[in-house]
Amino acid sequence: MNANRIEDKKILITGLTGQVAKPVALAFTKNNDVWGIARFSNPDIKKELEDAGITCVTFDLAEPDFSEIPDDFDYVLNFAVSFDPNFDVSLTVVAEGLGFLMSHCRNVKAFLHCSTCGVYQVSGHRPMKETDPLGDSHSAILPAYSICKIAAESMARFCAKKWRIPTTIARLNVPYGDNGGWPSLHMELILADQPVAVHTNKPSLYNPIHEDDIIDTIPNLIEAAAIPATIVNWAGSEKVSLEDWSNYIAKLVGKTVTFDYTSDTIDSSVADTEKMEGITGKTKMNWQDGIRRMIKARHPEIALSQ
């Protein structure tokens, strides 16, 4: 990981307790003054982050109060997210909240907004470029998610122009690692002998990106920040099917996976990584190595097969 390429900076990270933001914050706090905001419903996680040297402020983007938040950050990394099915709630958090955040932090050198490949219109197994049509691809399981993330991108684009904030909008594919992710949910289903839902348009292809590669690519994504905002896919260089990683998990833990093929789940989301690789280079973590490490981190009691 090359988090040490950013040193002696003051960085604000939102959504600090989330799956992606937490390992990012822990990596960057080693050489920087990292602040983090979240609702911190779990005090143990807040203590863990504070013990690591992160300044934690309890904060709700639905009712933003910046009285305890400085405005002299070098960088802001926005990982705030809402999975609430209520459109009004999710729009308030991820779109309006983002607008208030960028307004407050308008003097930053760069702003990294984490979006999702879930903003694209479903395109089957064709890799999606950053210029491809947007749509409501996650509505089967997350009714408000895709639309509200599109709204957040629009807010980020507006704020970048309005306040001259160099911005990168990075559309994350399937993040995973020691701190969890979608493959870890499939792992738990497999361990519990429960079926894994897979879209009928099989195979279900994605570009899983390990948390090490997420951390490793952030400095380049920050350097790519521009006005108008740079929009780029943020995805693993390898294309992998949900079926393949589930079968691999099952093999490692000594189980047999059962698939429930249904249209009531997310279809394939394949990212074209050409633009990203021009900015960051190819990702480094082999998906099998990443999955194996994820299982070891989350279930150290399991003796994995070779």
C-alpha positions in Angstrom: 0.0 0.0 0.0 1.3 3.5 -0.8 -0.6 5.5 1.7 2.7 6.9 2.8 2.8 8.9 -0.4 0.6 11.3 1.4 2.3 12.8 4.4 1.8 15.6 6.8 -1.7 16.5 5.5 -4.9 17.3 7.3 -7.5 14.9 6.0 -11.3 14.6 6.7 -12.9 11.2 6.1 -16.7 10.8 6.2 -18.6 7.6 6.9 -15.6 6.6 9.1 -17.2 3.5 10.6 -18.1 2.0 7.2 -16.6 -1.0 5.5 -14.4 1.1 3.1 -13.6 4.2 5.1 -12.3 2.5 8.3 -9.3 0.8 6.8 -8.6 3.9 4.6 -8.6 6.1 7.8 -6.3 3.6 9.7 -3.9 3.6 6.8 -3.6 7.3 6.3 -3.5 8.3 10.0 0.0 6.8 10.3 1.5 9.8 8.5 -1.2 12.5 8.6 -3.6 14.4 10.8 -6.8 12.4 10.1 -10.3 13.6 11.2 -13.3 11.4 10.9 -17.0 12.0 11.1 -19.8 9.5 11.5 -22.8 8.9 13.8 -20.7 6.4 15.9 -23.6 4.3 17.1 -21.0 1.8 18.3 -18.7 3.5 21.0 -16.2 0.6 20.8 -15.4 1.5 17.1 -15.0 5.1 18.0 -12.5 4.3 20.8 -10.6 2.0 18.4 -10.3 4.7 15.9 -9.3 7.3 18.5 -6.7 5.0 19.9 -5.2 4.8 16.4 -4.8 8.6 16.5 -7.9 9.7 14.5 -9.8 12.7 15.7 -13.4 11.5 15.7 -16.4 13.8 15.7 -20.0 12.5 16.1 -21.8 14.0 13.1 -25.0 13.3 11.1 -25.1 14.5 7.5 -28.9 14.5 7.7 -28.6 17.4 10.2 -25.1 18.8 9.6 -23.6 20.9 12.3 -20.1 22.0 11.4 -19.3 23.8 14.7 -16.7 21.2 15.7 -15.4 20.7 12.2 -12.4 22.8 11.0 -12.4 24.2 7.4 -8.6 24.0 6.8 -8.3 20.4 5.5 -6.0 19.6 2.7 -8.2 16.7 1.4 -11.7 15.4 2.0 -12.5 11.7 1.3 -16.2 11.3 1.3 -17.4 7.7 1.9 -20.8 8.6 3.5 -23.6 6.4 2.2 -27.2 5.6 2.9 -29.0 2.3 2.2 -32.3 3.6 3.5 -35.1 2.8 1.1 -36.8 6.1 1.8 -35.8 8.5 -1.0 -36.3 11.6 1.2 -33.9 10.2 3.9 -31.3 9.0 1.4 -31.3 12.2 -0.7 -31.0 14.3 2.5 -27.9 12.3 3.6 -26.0 11.6 0.4 -26.9 14.5 -1.8 -27.9 17.5 0.4 -25.4 16.5 3.1 -22.6 16.3 0.4 -23.5 19.9 -0.7 -23.2 21.2 2.9 -19.9 19.3 3.3 -18.3 20.7 0.1 -19.5 24.2 1.0 -17.9 24.0 4.4 -14.7 22.5 3.0 -14.5 24.6 -0.1 -10.8 25.5 0.5 -9.5 22.0 0.1 -6.7 21.1 -2.3 -8.8 18.1 -3.5 -12.1 16.4 -2.8 -12.5 12.6 -3.4 -16.2 11.6 -3.6 -16.8 7.8 -3.5 -19.7 7.0 -5.8 -20.6 3.5 -7.2 -20.8 1.6 -10.4 -24.4 1.1 -9.3 -25.2 4.4 -11.0 -25.0 2.8 -14.5 -27.9 1.5 -16.5 -27.8 -2.3 -16.6 -25.7 -3.4 -19.6 -25.4 -7.1 -19.1 -21.8 -8.3 -19.5 -20.5 -5.3 -21.4 -17.9 -3.3 -19.6 -19.3 0.1 -18.7 -17.3 3.3 -19.5 -17.6 6.5 -17.6 -19.6 8.1 -20.4 -22.2 5.3 -20.5 -25.9 5.9 -19.6 -26.9 6.0 -16.0 -29.8 4.1 -14.5 -31.5 2.5 -11.5 -29.5 -0.8 -11.5 -29.8 -1.6 -7.8 -33.6 -1.1 -7.4 -34.2 -4.8 -6.9 -32.6 -4.8 -3.5 -31.9 -1.2 -2.7 -34.8 1.0 -4.0 -33.3 4.4 -3.4 -29.6 3.6 -3.7 -28.7 4.2 -7.4 -30.9 7.2 -7.9 -29.6 8.9 -4.8 -26.0 8.2 -5.7 -26.6 9.8 -9.1 -28.1 12.8 -7.3 -24.9 13.0 -5.1 -22.7 12.9 -8.2 -24.7 15.9 -9.6 -24.2 17.7 -6.3 -20.5 17.0 -6.4 -20.2 18.3 -10.0 -22.1 21.5 -9.1 -20.0 22.2 -6.0 -16.7 21.6 -7.8 -17.7 24.3 -10.3 -19.4 26.6 -7.9 -16.5 26.8 -5.3 -13.7 25.8 -7.6 -12.9 22.6 -5.7 -10.7 20.1 -7.6 -12.8 16.9 -7.4 -12.7 13.3 -8.3 -15.9 11.2 -8.5 -14.8 7.6 -8.2 -17.4 4.9 -9.0 -16.5 2.0 -6.8 -17.3 -1.5 -8.0 -17.3 -4.4 -5.4 -15.1 -3.4 -2.4 -14.0 -6.2 -0.1 -11.2 -7.2 2.2 -10.4 -7.9 5.9 -13.1 -5.4 6.9 -15.9 -7.2 5.0 -17.8 -6.5 1.8 -20.3 -8.3 -0.4 -18.1 -11.5 -0.8 -18.0 -11.7 3.0 -21.8 -11.8 3.1 -21.7 -14.6 0.6 -19.1 -16.3 2.8 -21.5 -16.1 5.8 -24.3 -17.6 3.8 -22.1 -20.5 2.6 -21.0 -21.2 6.2 -24.6 -21.2 7.3 -25.6 -23.6 4.4 -27.9 -20.9 3.0 -28.3 -20.3 -0.8 -26.5 -17.3 -2.5 -28.8 -15.2 -4.7 -27.5 -14.8 -8.2 -29.1 -13.0 -11.1 -30.6 -15.1 -13.8 -28.5 -13.3 -16.4 -25.6 -15.5 -15.5 -22.7 -15.4 -15.0 -22.9 -12.4 -12.6 -19.6 -10.5 -13.5 -18.0 -7.7 -11.4 -14.6 -6.1 -10.7 -14.0 -6.7 -7.0 -11.4 -4.4 -5.6 -9.5 -5.2 -2.4 -9.2 -2.6 0.4 -5.4 -2.7 -0.2 -5.9 -1.5 -3.7 -8.4 1.1 -2.6 -5.9 2.6 -0.3 -3.1 2.2 -2.9 -5.0 4.1 -5.6 -6.3 7.0 -3.5 -3.2 9.2 -3.9 -3.4 9.0 -7.7 -7.2 9.7 -7.6 -6.5 12.8 -5.4 -3.9 13.9 -7.9 -6.4 13.5 -10.7 -8.9 15.9 -9.0 -10.0 18.6 -11.4 -12.6 21.2 -12.3 -14.9 20.1 -13.8 -14.8 16.9 -11.7 -12.9 13.9 -12.9 -15.2 10.9 -13.2 -13.6 7.5 -13.1 -14.5 3.9 -12.4 -12.8 2.5 -9.3 -12.6 -1.2 -9.8 -10.3 -4.2 -9.7 -8.5 -4.9 -13.0 -9.7 -8.5 -12.9 -13.3 -9.4 -13.9 -14.7 -12.1 -11.6 -18.1 -13.8 -11.4 -20.0 -14.0 -8.2 -20.4 -17.7 -8.9 -16.6 -18.1 -9.1 -15.8 -16.3 -5.9 -18.6 -18.1 -4.0 -17.3 -21.5 -5.3 -13.8 -20.6 -4.2 -15.0 -19.6 -0.8 -16.9 -22.9 -0.5 -13.8 -24.8 -1.5 -11.6 -23.1 1.1 -14.0 -23.6 4.0 -15.0 -27.1 3.1 -18.6 -26.4 2.1 -20.8 -26.7 -1.0 -22.5 -23.6 -2.3 -26.1 -23.5 -3.5 -27.2 -20.7 -5.9 -30.7 -19.2 -6.0 -31.0 -17.8 -9.5 -33.5 -14.9 -9.4 -34.2 -11.6 -11.2 -34.8 -10.0 -7.8 -31.1 -9.2 -7.2 -28.3 -7.1 -8.8 -27.4 -7.9 -12.4 -23.7 -7.9 -13.6 -21.8 -4.7 -13.2 -18.6 -4.9 -15.3 -16.4 -1.8 -15.3 -14.2 -0.6 -18.1 -10.9 0.1 -16.2 -9.0 1.8 -19.0 -9.4 5.3 -17.7 -8.7 4.3 -14.1 -5.5 2.3 -15.0 -4.3 5.4 -16.9 -4.5 7.3 -13.6 -3.6 4.6 -11.0 -2.1 1.7 -12.9 -3.6 -1.8 -12.6 -4.7 -3.1 -9.3 -2.3 -5.5 -7.6 -4.3 -7.9 -5.4 -5.2 -11.2 -7.1 -8.8 -12.0 -6.3 -8.1 -15.5 -4.9 -5.4 -14.1 -2.6 -7.8 -11.4 -1.5 -10.6 -13.8 -0.8 -8.3 -16.2 1.2 -7.0 -13.3 3.3 -10.6 -12.1 3.9 -11.7 -15.5 5.2 -8.6 -15.7 7.5 -9.2 -12.2 8.9 -12.9 -12.8 9.5 -12.8 -16.4 10.6 -9.4 -17.2 11.9 -10.8 -20.4 13.5 -11.3 -22.0 10.1 -8.5 -24.2 8.7 -8.6 -23.4 5.0 -8.0 -26.0 2.4 -5.1 -25.6 0.0 
